[in-house]
Amino acid sequence: MDSNNIVLITAQQLAWSDKPKKEHYVEALGFTQRHIQHRVALNLPLYGLDKELAQAEQELGEMK
């Protein structure tokens, strides 16, 4: 996952200064999914968020 991936950044924020745990990533995935859904509903551009989400889901799926 890229260091500027929105899911990774959100998980790091949820973990405060600690290394993000699996539950932080799960919550960050949910936040990103809802954010994308709202942008689509408002006909706003995604700016690659959908690609970042897919990348994060693929890599986090491998962590299981």
C-alpha positions in Angstrom: 0.0 0.0 0.0 1.3 3.4 -0.9 2.3 5.7 2.1 -0.3 8.2 1.0 -3.2 5.7 0.7 -6.3 7.2 2.3 -7.1 3.9 4.1 -3.5 3.7 5.6 -3.6 7.4 6.6 -7.0 7.0 8.3 -5.9 3.9 10.1 -2.8 5.7 11.4 -5.0 8.5 12.6 -7.3 6.1 14.4 -4.3 4.4 16.1 -2.9 7.8 17.3 0.8 7.3 17.5 0.8 3.5 17.6 1.1 1.1 14.7 -2.4 0.5 13.3 -4.0 -2.7 14.3 -6.4 -4.8 12.1 -9.5 -3.1 13.7 -8.1 0.3 12.7 -7.8 -0.8 9.1 -11.3 -2.3 9.1 -12.7 1.0 10.4 -10.7 3.0 7.9 -12.0 0.8 5.1 -15.6 1.5 6.2 -14.9 5.3 6.4 -13.4 5.3 2.9 -16.3 3.2 1.4 -18.9 5.6 2.9 -16.9 8.6 1.7 -16.9 7.2 -1.8 -20.6 6.4 -1.7 -21.4 10.0 -0.6 -19.2 11.5 -3.4 -20.9 9.3 -6.0 -24.4 10.2 -4.7 -23.4 13.9 -5.0 -21.9 13.4 -8.4 -18.5 14.6 -7.2 -15.2 13.3 -8.6 -13.5 10.4 -6.8 -9.9 11.5 -7.5 -8.6 7.9 -7.5 -10.2 7.1 -4.1 -11.8 4.0 -5.6 -8.4 2.7 -6.8 -6.8 3.3 -3.4 -9.7 1.5 -1.7 -9.3 -1.5 -4.1 -5.6 -1.6 -3.4 -6.1 -1.5 0.4 -8.8 -4.2 0.2 -6.5 -6.4 -1.8 -3.5 -6.0 0.6 -5.6 -6.2 3.8 -7.3 -9.3 2.5 -3.9 -10.9 2.3 -3.3 -10.0 6.0 -6.2 -12.3 7.1 
